[in-house]
């Protein structure tokens, strides 16, 4: 599916249920190559060539003899309960030559209309530039905390779960997809259902998600994490207090904010959307 609409004599906005190569190229240049990071679009976004549950909204400059992608974003569906679904927005980018022309606003306006036709309950995005989206009625509903975690006194704690032989088994699974700063994402888990998701770069490890009873999560951290590592979680995540009570010092500061636009007033947005689901 592809549909287009003229914005001006020179600009055309196009919606497709696949991501064209020129949009991938623009995204890669802005978020990865210009910052000297990244492995490949397919490594970081294994779904990038899919043709289901996603849309690409882009603005094309057509000067008669040539076309160029001036701006682009991605909208992905995420299922909720009872057949409902929300939309995750990301990779919002405008080519340098076309900035300060209102193209990002036009992209988002088209995305809101698209979300309504697809009967999505919310649009959700993460940003450090909240003012851009407030103009479009998005509201901040949570803030990420990011920073360093240091084990007090170095590695002196014992792996408490070793008292139970079943918990001696820790499984490491390499996950598909990774944020821009990571070279690998590994999920460590135990037979008791505790797990932690770790983004690994050349210089550090960042915990971005966890499941299970907090005592078991902390024990898993005690066992597999180095003395110093990074944490990225929502501001009210219980793990922050748990770390402080279990031998760790944290130095966390506000980072990206989650912003949402409610499209169906009766529907409730999940309190937490996994970090690795973000675009």
N, C-alpha and C positions, 0 to 999 in steps of 0.2 A: 504494500500500500504506500503510495506517495501522493501527496496533494500540495499544491502551491497557491500562493496569493501574492499579488503585487502590493508592495508597501509604497514605493515611489516609482518614478520612471526607471530608476537604476537598481533598486533593491527589491528582492523577492524573498518571501519567507516560505520555507519548504518543510513539511512534516513527513517523515518516513518511518516505517517499522523496521528499519535496519540502519546501521551506521555507515555512511559512505566513507571511502578512503580519505577524501579531503578533510572531513571532520576529524577523523582519527589523526591525520597529520597535524592539524591545527592544535588539537588537544595535546599531542605529544610534544610539540615544540614549546607550548606555553608552560605546561606543568612539569615537564621532564627535561627535555634537551636544554632549555634555557637555564636550568638549575643544575645541570651536570649530574643528573641522577636518572635512575630507571634502567630496566633491562629490555623490555619490549611491551607494546600495548597488550599483546596476548598473555604475557606473564602476569601483568598487574590486573588485567580485566579479562579473565578467561571466557567471559560471555560476550565479548565485544563483537563477534561475528554472528551472534544469534539473531534469529528473526522472530522471536516471540517474547512477550512480556517487556518489551522496551520500545522506545521511540527516540528518534533524533529530530530535534528542532534546530534548523539552521537558517541563516540569512545569507543570500547569495548576491554579490554585486555582478550585474550583467551590463557591460559597457558596449555590447554589440559585437565585439570581436573576440571577447574573452570573458570567462567567468571566474570568480574567486569566492571562496567561502570567507565571509567577513566575521561571522559569529556562529556559535554552536553550543548546544547543551544536550544532555542525555536525561531521559525520564524512564525509570524502571518501575515495574509493578512489584509489589510485595504482598502476598496473600495474608489476610487476617482470618479470624474465625467467621463462620457462617457465610462463606463465599465472598466476604468483603475484601477490598484490597486498597492499599495506600500507594502513593507514588513517591519514589525517592528521586530527587533532582541532584544532578552533579555535573562536573566537568563543564561548568559555565565559562565560556571563554570568548574573547573578542580579539581579533587580530590587531596588532599594534597600530596599523595605519587607519583603523576604523573606530578607535576609542573616542569617548566623549561625544558620541553621536546618538546616544540613547538606544543602542542596539540591544544591550543586555536587558533593558526594560521591555523592549518589544518581544524579545525571546520569551521572557517570563510571562508576559500577557498572553502570548499564544499558547504557552504550556498550561496555564490555568484553564483556558478554554478547552484545550485537549483533554485535560483531566476531568472536566465536567462531562464531556461527551463519553468518556470511558467509565463514568460513574465511580471514580476514585473517592475515597472518604476524606483524604488529606493529601497535601503535598508537604514533603519534609526535606530539608536540606541542612547542611552544616557549613558555617562560614565564620570568618573573622571580620566581615564587613556587613554588619547587621543593617546599617542605615540604607543600604541598597535595596534590601528586601522589605523593610518596613514601609516603604512607599507603595508597595504592592499588597499591603495588609497582612504580611507575614508577621507572626509574633514569636518572640523568643520564649521557649518553654523549658530549656535546661542549658547548663553550661558545662563544658568539659573542664576537667582539671588535669594538668599535665606537669610532670616534673620528676625529680630524682627520688629514688628510695634507697636507703643505705641500711645495711644490717649492722646493728650496734655490736661493736666488739668483733666484727668479722664472723667467719663461719664457725660458730661454737655450738649452735643448736643441734639437737638430734632430731632425726626424722621420726616424729611421734607415731606415725602410722605403722612403723615397723613392728609395733607391739602386736599387730594383727597380720598374720602371714599373708592373707589375701591382698593386703594393701601394699606389700612389697613390690607388686607388679605395677610398674609405671609404663604406660604406652605412649610413644611419640608418633604423631601423625603429621606429615607435611600437608598443609592445606593449599588448595588452589587459590590464586589471587593474592595480592599483597598491596598495601598502601605504597605511595610513591617512595617513601624513605626506606622501605624494607627490601631485603634480598631473599627473605624466606619467612614463612609463617608456620609455626609449629604448635600443635595442640598437644599438651601433656595431660594424661588422664589416668585415673585409677579405677580399680574394680568397684570402688564404693560410689562412683558417679561424680567425683570431683574432677574438674578440669580447669586448665588455664591456657589461654591462647597468647602466644608470644610472637611479636614481630622482631625479626633479627636483621640488624644492619651490620656494616663492617665495624662499627664502633660501640654498639650497645644493644641491649635487648629491652623491648617495651612490652609490658603486659597490657593487653587491650580488652580482655574478656575473661570471664570465669563462670563456672557453674558448680553447684553442690553446697553442702554444709560449710559454713565459713571456717570452722575448725579444720576441716579436711583440706580446704583450699589453702589455708595458711601453711599446713603441714607440707603440702605439695610444693608451695613456694620455697619453704625451708630447704627442700631436698634438691630442687632443680635450678633455682635461680642463683646467679652470682651475688657477690656481696653488694654490688651497686648496679642498679638497673632503673629503668623508667616506667612510669605508670601513666596511663591515659584512660580515665573513667569519668562518668558523670559526677557532678559536684557532691551529690548526696549518697554516693555508692558506699555501702557498709564496709567495703574492704579498706577504706581509708582509715577508719577508726580501729578496725581489727588489726591492721599492721602496726599502728602505734602501740597497741596493747600487747603485741607479741614480738617485741624486740627489733622494731624497725623505726627509723626516722624518715619522715617524708618532707620534701620541699616542693609543694605543688602550687601552681599558679593557674588562673583562668586561661583557657585556650579558646578553641572554637565554640560557638554557640549553636544549639539546635533551634531552628526556626520552622514553624509549621503554619499552614493555611488550612483552616477547616472548611471542607466542602459540603459535609453533611453534619449538621449540628448535633444530631442524636448519637453520633458515633464517638467512641473514646479512642484516643491515640495511645498506643503502648507507651508505658513510662520509659522503657529502655529499648532501643533498637540496636542490635549488635554492631560493634564498630566495623567489623569486616563486611557488613551488608552495605555500608556506605559507598557512594560513588566518589 
